[in-house]
């Protein structure tokens, strides 16, 4: 006959580091960051810069505010990224003629051309996970559901 754990023991288990989903996600994020650093080195991009380029390759020119919405970044975080990408000759930034408060971001020819070399990045990352494509898609779906739930919980708090 096995004993049932007491509430105190269950509470103690809840406070174990290896039992924290936030720690597991943070550790995975840091591991991804390390791998992306290596994989993106040949492209001359950091991971955040790569994310900016992904949005522009997918959607084309857009206002900085819209770019920030796609990336879940505020303008204070995004502006330094854009300055570095502009200095590297990959993007251009121009004030809107209709609304001077709005800045539009677009790809330069070099930025557009970089896309062809970047195609291998997701393949290399996926291969490094050891997951099958279906497992990766399932994990993405679950993480998206988690993000939606956490965003909703934060609004309610």
ZARO-169320 format. One record per residue (C-alpha): residue number from 1; z, x, y. Coordinates in steps of 0.05 Angstrom, whole numbers. Each point is the difference from the previous one (the first is absolute). Example, Ala and Ser with C-alpha at 12.3 -4.5 7.8 and 13.67 -1.06 7.14 Angstrom:
// residues 2
{num = 1 | w = 156 | u = 246 | v = -90} $
{num = 2 | w = -13 | u = 27 | v = 69} $
END
This chain:
// residues 157
{num = 1 | w = 0 | u = 0 | v = 0} $
{num = 2 | w = -20 | u = 29 | v = 67} $
{num = 3 | w = 40 | u = -8 | v = 63} $
{num = 4 | w = -31 | u = -32 | v = 61} $
{num = 5 | w = 2 | u = 45 | v = 61} $
{num = 6 | w = 49 | u = -20 | v = 54} $
{num = 7 | w = -25 | u = -19 | v = 69} $
{num = 8 | w = 27 | u = 66 | v = 26} $
{num = 9 | w = -43 | u = 39 | v = -50} $
{num = 10 | w = -62 | u = -41 | v = 16} $
{num = 11 | w = 13 | u = 12 | v = 75} $
{num = 12 | w = 7 | u = 74 | v = -13} $
{num = 13 | w = -67 | u = 0 | v = -36} $
{num = 14 | w = -32 | u = -33 | v = 61} $
{num = 15 | w = 20 | u = 60 | v = 42} $
{num = 16 | w = -32 | u = 52 | v = -45} $
{num = 17 | w = -55 | u = 38 | v = 36} $
{num = 18 | w = -47 | u = -5 | v = -60} $
{num = 19 | w = 9 | u = -76 | v = 2} $
{num = 20 | w = -25 | u = -8 | v = 71} $
{num = 21 | w = -71 | u = -26 | v = 7} $
{num = 22 | w = -3 | u = 28 | v = 71} $
{num = 23 | w = 14 | u = 70 | v = -26} $
{num = 24 | w = -53 | u = -7 | v = -55} $
{num = 25 | w = -51 | u = -22 | v = 52} $
{num = 26 | w = 20 | u = 55 | v = 48} $
{num = 27 | w = -4 | u = 53 | v = -55} $
{num = 28 | w = -69 | u = -26 | v = -21} $
{num = 29 | w = -22 | u = -1 | v = 73} $
{num = 30 | w = 22 | u = 72 | v = 10} $
{num = 31 | w = -36 | u = 21 | v = -65} $
{num = 32 | w = -63 | u = -35 | v = 25} $
{num = 33 | w = 7 | u = 36 | v = 66} $
{num = 34 | w = 3 | u = 67 | v = -34} $
{num = 35 | w = -62 | u = -15 | v = -42} $
{num = 36 | w = -38 | u = -28 | v = 60} $
{num = 37 | w = 17 | u = 63 | v = 40} $
{num = 38 | w = -36 | u = 42 | v = -54} $
{num = 39 | w = -58 | u = -48 | v = -10} $
{num = 40 | w = -13 | u = -11 | v = 74} $
{num = 41 | w = 3 | u = 73 | v = 19} $
{num = 42 | w = -74 | u = 9 | v = -13} $
{num = 43 | w = -15 | u = -58 | v = 48} $
{num = 44 | w = 45 | u = 29 | v = 54} $
{num = 45 | w = 40 | u = -65 | v = 3} $
{num = 46 | w = 73 | u = -18 | v = -5} $
{num = 47 | w = 18 | u = -62 | v = -39} $
{num = 48 | w = 12 | u = -43 | v = 62} $
{num = 49 | w = -67 | u = 24 | v = 29} $
{num = 50 | w = -34 | u = -18 | v = -66} $
{num = 51 | w = 28 | u = -70 | v = 5} $
{num = 52 | w = -30 | u = -7 | v = 70} $
{num = 53 | w = -67 | u = 24 | v = -26} $
{num = 54 | w = 3 | u = -49 | v = -58} $
{num = 55 | w = 8 | u = -59 | v = 48} $
{num = 56 | w = -56 | u = 25 | v = 45} $
{num = 57 | w = -47 | u = 13 | v = -60} $
{num = 58 | w = 14 | u = -70 | v = -25} $
{num = 59 | w = 0 | u = -40 | v = 65} $
{num = 60 | w = -35 | u = 42 | v = 52} $
{num = 61 | w = 18 | u = 4 | v = 74} $
{num = 62 | w = 61 | u = -39 | v = 22} $
{num = 63 | w = 55 | u = -3 | v = 52} $
{num = 64 | w = 60 | u = 46 | v = -11} $
{num = 65 | w = 45 | u = -62 | v = -6} $
{num = 66 | w = -41 | u = -27 | v = -57} $
{num = 67 | w = -1 | u = 68 | v = -34} $
{num = 68 | w = 76 | u = 2 | v = 6} $
{num = 69 | w = 5 | u = -69 | v = -32} $
{num = 70 | w = -41 | u = 23 | v = -60} $
{num = 71 | w = 43 | u = 62 | v = -9} $
{num = 72 | w = 67 | u = -34 | v = 18} $
{num = 73 | w = 10 | u = 54 | v = 54} $
{num = 74 | w = 19 | u = -8 | v = 73} $
{num = 75 | w = -40 | u = 32 | v = 56} $
{num = 76 | w = 53 | u = 55 | v = 10} $
{num = 77 | w = -11 | u = 24 | v = -71} $
{num = 78 | w = -75 | u = -12 | v = 0} $
{num = 79 | w = -17 | u = 34 | v = 66} $
{num = 80 | w = 15 | u = 72 | v = -22} $
{num = 81 | w = -40 | u = -11 | v = -64} $
{num = 82 | w = -59 | u = -24 | v = 40} $
{num = 83 | w = 4 | u = 58 | v = 48} $
{num = 84 | w = -3 | u = 50 | v = -57} $
{num = 85 | w = -58 | u = -37 | v = -33} $
{num = 86 | w = -37 | u = -2 | v = 66} $
{num = 87 | w = 13 | u = 75 | v = 11} $
{num = 88 | w = -28 | u = 13 | v = -70} $
{num = 89 | w = -64 | u = -38 | v = 21} $
{num = 90 | w = 9 | u = -55 | v = -52} $
{num = 91 | w = 13 | u = -60 | v = 46} $
{num = 92 | w = -12 | u = -21 | v = 71} $
{num = 93 | w = 45 | u = -41 | v = 45} $
{num = 94 | w = -26 | u = -41 | v = 58} $
{num = 95 | w = 33 | u = -48 | v = 48} $
{num = 96 | w = -28 | u = -70 | v = -5} $
{num = 97 | w = -45 | u = -19 | v = 59} $
{num = 98 | w = 27 | u = -72 | v = -3} $
{num = 99 | w = 74 | u = 19 | v = -5} $
{num = 100 | w = 22 | u = 69 | v = 23} $
{num = 101 | w = 66 | u = -7 | v = -38} $
{num = 102 | w = -39 | u = -2 | v = -66} $
{num = 103 | w = -26 | u = 64 | v = -32} $
{num = 104 | w = -53 | u = -3 | v = -54} $
{num = 105 | w = -3 | u = 50 | v = -56} $
{num = 106 | w = -64 | u = 17 | v = -38} $
{num = 107 | w = -28 | u = 52 | v = -46} $
{num = 108 | w = -42 | u = 58 | v = 25} $
{num = 109 | w = -59 | u = 22 | v = -43} $
{num = 110 | w = 45 | u = 55 | v = -30} $
{num = 111 | w = 54 | u = -52 | v = -15} $
{num = 112 | w = -51 | u = -46 | v = -33} $
{num = 113 | w = -29 | u = 58 | v = -41} $
{num = 114 | w = 70 | u = 19 | v = -25} $
{num = 115 | w = 2 | u = -64 | v = -40} $
{num = 116 | w = -49 | u = 28 | v = -52} $
{num = 117 | w = 48 | u = 57 | v = -14} $
{num = 118 | w = 61 | u = -46 | v = -1} $
{num = 119 | w = -27 | u = -43 | v = -56} $
{num = 120 | w = 32 | u = 46 | v = -51} $
{num = 121 | w = 70 | u = -6 | v = 29} $
{num = 122 | w = 19 | u = -67 | v = -32} $
{num = 123 | w = -29 | u = 23 | v = -67} $
{num = 124 | w = 41 | u = 64 | v = 1} $
{num = 125 | w = 63 | u = -39 | v = 19} $
{num = 126 | w = -11 | u = -52 | v = -54} $
{num = 127 | w = -13 | u = 53 | v = -52} $
{num = 128 | w = 65 | u = 35 | v = 19} $
{num = 129 | w = 41 | u = -63 | v = -13} $
{num = 130 | w = -21 | u = -3 | v = -73} $
{num = 131 | w = -6 | u = -76 | v = 8} $
{num = 132 | w = -60 | u = -41 | v = -21} $
{num = 133 | w = -37 | u = -36 | v = 55} $
{num = 134 | w = 30 | u = -67 | v = -22} $
{num = 135 | w = 70 | u = 29 | v = 5} $
{num = 136 | w = -14 | u = 27 | v = 70} $
{num = 137 | w = -26 | u = -68 | v = 23} $
{num = 138 | w = 61 | u = -35 | v = -30} $
{num = 139 | w = 47 | u = 49 | v = 35} $
{num = 140 | w = -36 | u = -11 | v = 66} $
{num = 141 | w = 6 | u = -75 | v = -8} $
{num = 142 | w = 74 | u = 5 | v = -15} $
{num = 143 | w = 12 | u = 47 | v = 59} $
{num = 144 | w = -38 | u = -47 | v = 46} $
{num = 145 | w = 43 | u = -59 | v = -24} $
{num = 146 | w = 63 | u = 43 | v = 10} $
{num = 147 | w = -22 | u = 18 | v = 71} $
{num = 148 | w = -14 | u = -73 | v = 17} $
{num = 149 | w = 69 | u = -21 | v = -27} $
{num = 150 | w = 36 | u = 55 | v = 37} $
{num = 151 | w = -37 | u = -16 | v = 65} $
{num = 152 | w = 21 | u = -73 | v = -7} $
{num = 153 | w = 72 | u = 20 | v = -16} $
{num = 154 | w = 3 | u = 45 | v = 61} $
{num = 155 | w = -24 | u = -57 | v = 45} $
{num = 156 | w = 54 | u = -46 | v = -29} $
{num = 157 | w = 56 | u = 52 | v = 8} $
END
